[in-house]
């Protein structure tokens, strides 16, 4: 009997290879990012943000894509905070 190995099903129990924590002092929020290297790819990671899979499809993504999305969300949140302070 042949056993098939599906690494995507172990996404939740894998130990993180890289952990990133970002504290937003203005909104008093903490973003925890856990990156787990894929066993079949060299530059791809399974990502969990605050315990939830990211992206929702659960597909592995590059580190560049993760950092770009975090930067965009922080810039967007900063712009909204400044807009509230001015108005």
Secondary structure as UniProt FT lines:
FT   HELIX           7..10
FT   TURN            11..13
FT   STRAND          18..24
FT   TURN            25..28
FT   STRAND          29..37
FT   STRAND          44..49
FT   TURN            50..51
FT   STRAND          52..54
FT   TURN            56..57
FT   STRAND          61..62
FT   HELIX           63..86
//
